[in-house]
Amino acid sequence: MTRFAGLGALGAAAALHVTAGLSTCAGPSRDVVPDTHELRVGPGVDAGAAAPPPEGYVYVAKRPHGLVALAEARGLDDGAARSVIDHLADELEGCATRLLAEGRLAKDGAGRVVAAIAADGSIAGLNVKAAPGPQTTANLLMCVVSPLKLVTFPPDAADAGARPRGVAIEATWGTP
């Protein structure tokens, strides 16, 4: 016999309905606050320096639909690092313009890409982080990561790979 035998058919159905309803309730609620992106631009610093300035970026390239900022560059001269950032900002602008026309541009997109650079100048590895949302992630991959993977940095002839080389880049984009 079941525990609900004394309640009759209607009582057993009601008890089963209440029990099923309680078991499908969600857990405790939680506030979700999206990551924010604060931009503070500091004075220009040598991109080959050991660490970026404590409050800001080494270099920022702004365009109408977004910006690309160099947070850190290791083992690269200032000119090469700035040239890559300008190139990526141009690529981001063109991509964002196309995506906006297609209705696929994230309203407030942001992401960070850290790239390790091999001795021959190719990209040896990537660490990619995007603000929440599938559209933001797709925009970052299409407009920043893909163009970055096609960049060839100057070869490291001096140390032949003895020192680590890489860049940390942050980008934001959206509708103007």
C-alpha positions as a Markdown table, in Angstrom:
| # | Residue | x | y | z |
|---|---|---|---|---|
| 1 | Met | 0.0 | 0.0 | 0.0 |
| 2 | Thr | 1.1 | 3.5 | -0.6 |
| 3 | Arg | 1.3 | 6.3 | 1.9 |
| 4 | Phe | -1.7 | 8.0 | 0.1 |
| 5 | Ala | -4.1 | 5.0 | 0.3 |
| 6 | Gly | -6.3 | 6.6 | 2.9 |
| 7 | Leu | -6.8 | 9.8 | 0.9 |
| 8 | Gly | -8.6 | 8.3 | -2.0 |
| 9 | Ala | -7.9 | 8.7 | -5.7 |
| 10 | Leu | -8.4 | 12.5 | -5.7 |
| 11 | Gly | -6.3 | 13.1 | -2.6 |
| 12 | Ala | -3.5 | 10.9 | -3.9 |
| 13 | Ala | -3.5 | 12.8 | -7.2 |
| 14 | Ala | -3.4 | 16.1 | -5.4 |
| 15 | Ala | -0.5 | 15.0 | -3.1 |
| 16 | Leu | 1.4 | 13.7 | -6.1 |
| 17 | His | 0.8 | 17.0 | -8.0 |
| 18 | Val | 2.1 | 19.1 | -5.0 |
| 19 | Thr | 5.1 | 16.8 | -4.5 |
| 20 | Ala | 6.0 | 17.0 | -8.2 |
| 21 | Gly | 5.6 | 20.8 | -8.2 |
| 22 | Leu | 8.0 | 21.1 | -5.2 |
| 23 | Ser | 10.6 | 18.9 | -6.7 |
| 24 | Thr | 10.8 | 21.0 | -9.9 |
| 25 | Cys | 11.3 | 24.4 | -8.2 |
| 26 | Ala | 14.5 | 26.1 | -8.9 |
| 27 | Gly | 17.2 | 26.6 | -6.2 |
| 28 | Pro | 17.8 | 29.8 | -4.5 |
| 29 | Ser | 17.8 | 32.9 | -6.7 |
| 30 | Arg | 21.0 | 34.6 | -7.5 |
| 31 | Asp | 21.7 | 38.1 | -8.8 |
| 32 | Val | 23.7 | 38.0 | -12.0 |
| 33 | Val | 25.7 | 41.1 | -12.8 |
| 34 | Pro | 27.4 | 41.2 | -16.2 |
| 35 | Asp | 31.1 | 42.0 | -16.3 |
| 36 | Thr | 31.8 | 45.6 | -17.0 |
| 37 | His | 34.6 | 47.1 | -18.9 |
| 38 | Glu | 36.2 | 50.3 | -17.6 |
| 39 | Leu | 38.5 | 52.1 | -20.0 |
| 40 | Arg | 41.2 | 54.3 | -18.5 |
| 41 | Val | 43.9 | 55.4 | -21.0 |
| 42 | Gly | 47.3 | 56.3 | -19.5 |
| 43 | Pro | 50.3 | 58.0 | -21.1 |
| 44 | Gly | 52.2 | 56.2 | -23.8 |
| 45 | Val | 54.8 | 53.7 | -22.6 |
| 46 | Asp | 57.3 | 51.5 | -24.4 |
| 47 | Ala | 55.4 | 48.4 | -25.5 |
| 48 | Gly | 58.5 | 46.3 | -24.8 |
| 49 | Ala | 58.5 | 47.3 | -21.1 |
| 50 | Ala | 58.2 | 44.6 | -18.5 |
| 51 | Ala | 54.8 | 45.7 | -17.3 |
| 52 | Pro | 52.0 | 48.0 | -18.5 |
| 53 | Pro | 51.2 | 51.1 | -16.6 |
| 54 | Pro | 49.2 | 50.4 | -13.5 |
| 55 | Glu | 46.2 | 52.5 | -14.6 |
| 56 | Gly | 45.6 | 52.2 | -18.3 |
| 57 | Tyr | 46.8 | 50.8 | -21.5 |
| 58 | Val | 50.0 | 51.0 | -23.4 |
| 59 | Tyr | 48.2 | 52.0 | -26.6 |
| 60 | Val | 44.6 | 52.5 | -27.7 |
| 61 | Ala | 43.2 | 52.6 | -31.3 |
| 62 | Lys | 39.7 | 54.0 | -31.4 |
| 63 | Arg | 37.3 | 53.6 | -34.3 |
| 64 | Pro | 33.5 | 54.6 | -34.6 |
| 65 | His | 32.2 | 51.1 | -33.6 |
| 66 | Gly | 34.8 | 50.1 | -31.0 |
| 67 | Leu | 38.4 | 50.2 | -29.9 |
| 68 | Val | 41.3 | 47.9 | -29.5 |
| 69 | Ala | 43.7 | 48.4 | -26.6 |
| 70 | Leu | 47.2 | 47.0 | -26.0 |
| 71 | Ala | 47.3 | 46.0 | -22.3 |
| 72 | Glu | 50.7 | 44.5 | -22.5 |
| 73 | Ala | 53.4 | 43.5 | -25.0 |
| 74 | Arg | 56.5 | 41.4 | -24.2 |
| 75 | Gly | 59.4 | 40.9 | -26.5 |
| 76 | Leu | 58.1 | 43.3 | -29.2 |
| 77 | Asp | 59.3 | 46.8 | -30.1 |
| 78 | Asp | 56.8 | 49.7 | -29.7 |
| 79 | Gly | 56.3 | 50.2 | -33.4 |
| 80 | Ala | 55.4 | 46.5 | -34.1 |
| 81 | Ala | 53.0 | 46.4 | -31.2 |
| 82 | Arg | 51.2 | 49.6 | -32.2 |
| 83 | Ser | 51.0 | 48.5 | -35.9 |
| 84 | Val | 49.2 | 45.3 | -34.9 |
| 85 | Ile | 46.8 | 47.2 | -32.7 |
| 86 | Asp | 46.0 | 49.7 | -35.5 |
| 87 | His | 45.5 | 46.7 | -37.9 |
| 88 | Leu | 43.2 | 44.9 | -35.5 |
| 89 | Ala | 41.2 | 48.1 | -34.9 |
| 90 | Asp | 40.7 | 48.5 | -38.6 |
| 91 | Glu | 39.6 | 44.9 | -38.9 |
| 92 | Leu | 37.2 | 45.3 | -35.9 |
| 93 | Glu | 35.7 | 48.4 | -37.5 |
| 94 | Gly | 35.0 | 46.7 | -40.9 |
| 95 | Cys | 33.6 | 43.6 | -39.2 |
| 96 | Ala | 31.4 | 45.6 | -36.8 |
| 97 | Thr | 30.0 | 47.6 | -39.7 |
| 98 | Arg | 29.1 | 44.5 | -41.5 |
| 99 | Leu | 27.6 | 42.8 | -38.5 |
| 100 | Leu | 25.6 | 46.0 | -37.6 |
| 101 | Ala | 24.1 | 46.0 | -41.1 |
| 102 | Glu | 23.1 | 42.3 | -40.6 |
| 103 | Gly | 21.7 | 42.9 | -37.1 |
| 104 | Arg | 24.3 | 40.6 | -35.5 |
| 105 | Leu | 26.5 | 43.1 | -33.7 |
| 106 | Ala | 26.4 | 42.8 | -29.9 |
| 107 | Lys | 25.1 | 46.0 | -28.3 |
| 108 | Asp | 28.0 | 46.3 | -25.7 |
| 109 | Gly | 30.7 | 43.7 | -26.6 |
| 110 | Ala | 34.0 | 43.3 | -24.8 |
| 111 | Gly | 36.7 | 40.7 | -24.7 |
| 112 | Arg | 40.3 | 40.0 | -23.9 |
| 113 | Val | 42.8 | 38.1 | -26.0 |
| 114 | Val | 46.3 | 37.0 | -24.8 |
| 115 | Ala | 48.5 | 35.6 | -27.6 |
| 116 | Ala | 51.8 | 33.9 | -27.2 |
| 117 | Ile | 54.1 | 34.6 | -30.1 |
| 118 | Ala | 56.5 | 31.9 | -31.4 |
| 119 | Ala | 60.1 | 32.6 | -32.4 |
| 120 | Asp | 59.1 | 32.6 | -36.1 |
| 121 | Gly | 56.5 | 35.3 | -35.5 |
| 122 | Ser | 53.4 | 33.1 | -35.7 |
| 123 | Ile | 50.8 | 32.8 | -33.0 |
| 124 | Ala | 51.7 | 29.9 | -30.8 |
| 125 | Gly | 48.7 | 30.0 | -28.4 |
| 126 | Leu | 45.7 | 32.0 | -27.4 |
| 127 | Asn | 43.7 | 32.7 | -24.3 |
| 128 | Val | 40.3 | 34.3 | -25.2 |
| 129 | Lys | 37.8 | 35.7 | -22.7 |
| 130 | Ala | 34.5 | 37.4 | -23.8 |
| 131 | Ala | 31.8 | 39.2 | -21.9 |
| 132 | Pro | 28.8 | 37.0 | -21.3 |
| 133 | Gly | 26.5 | 36.2 | -24.3 |
| 134 | Pro | 26.8 | 34.0 | -27.4 |
| 135 | Gln | 26.6 | 37.0 | -29.7 |
| 136 | Thr | 29.5 | 38.7 | -27.9 |
| 137 | Thr | 31.6 | 35.6 | -28.1 |
| 138 | Ala | 30.8 | 35.2 | -31.9 |
| 139 | Asn | 31.7 | 38.9 | -32.5 |
| 140 | Leu | 35.0 | 38.6 | -30.6 |
| 141 | Leu | 36.0 | 35.4 | -32.5 |
| 142 | Met | 35.1 | 36.8 | -35.9 |
| 143 | Cys | 36.2 | 40.5 | -35.5 |
| 144 | Val | 39.3 | 40.2 | -33.3 |
| 145 | Val | 40.6 | 36.7 | -32.9 |
| 146 | Ser | 40.5 | 35.6 | -36.5 |
| 147 | Pro | 42.3 | 38.7 | -37.8 |
| 148 | Leu | 44.9 | 38.3 | -35.0 |
| 149 | Lys | 45.6 | 34.7 | -35.9 |
| 150 | Leu | 46.5 | 35.9 | -39.4 |
| 151 | Val | 49.1 | 38.4 | -38.1 |
| 152 | Thr | 52.7 | 37.5 | -38.5 |
| 153 | Phe | 54.9 | 39.3 | -36.0 |
| 154 | Pro | 58.6 | 40.0 | -36.7 |
| 155 | Pro | 60.7 | 36.9 | -36.1 |
| 156 | Asp | 62.7 | 36.8 | -32.8 |
| 157 | Ala | 66.2 | 36.7 | -34.2 |
| 158 | Ala | 68.0 | 38.0 | -31.2 |
| 159 | Asp | 67.2 | 35.4 | -28.6 |
| 160 | Ala | 65.8 | 32.7 | -31.0 |
| 161 | Gly | 62.8 | 32.0 | -28.7 |
| 162 | Ala | 64.8 | 32.2 | -25.4 |
| 163 | Arg | 62.5 | 35.0 | -24.0 |
| 164 | Pro | 58.7 | 34.8 | -24.0 |
| 165 | Arg | 56.9 | 37.0 | -26.4 |
| 166 | Gly | 53.3 | 37.9 | -26.4 |
| 167 | Val | 50.5 | 40.5 | -26.4 |
| 168 | Ala | 47.5 | 41.1 | -24.2 |
| 169 | Ile | 44.7 | 42.9 | -26.1 |
| 170 | Glu | 41.3 | 44.2 | -25.0 |
| 171 | Ala | 38.6 | 45.2 | -27.3 |
| 172 | Thr | 35.1 | 46.8 | -26.9 |
| 173 | Trp | 32.5 | 47.3 | -29.6 |
| 174 | Gly | 28.9 | 48.1 | -30.1 |
| 175 | Thr | 26.4 | 50.5 | -31.7 |
| 176 | Pro | 27.6 | 54.1 | -31.7 |
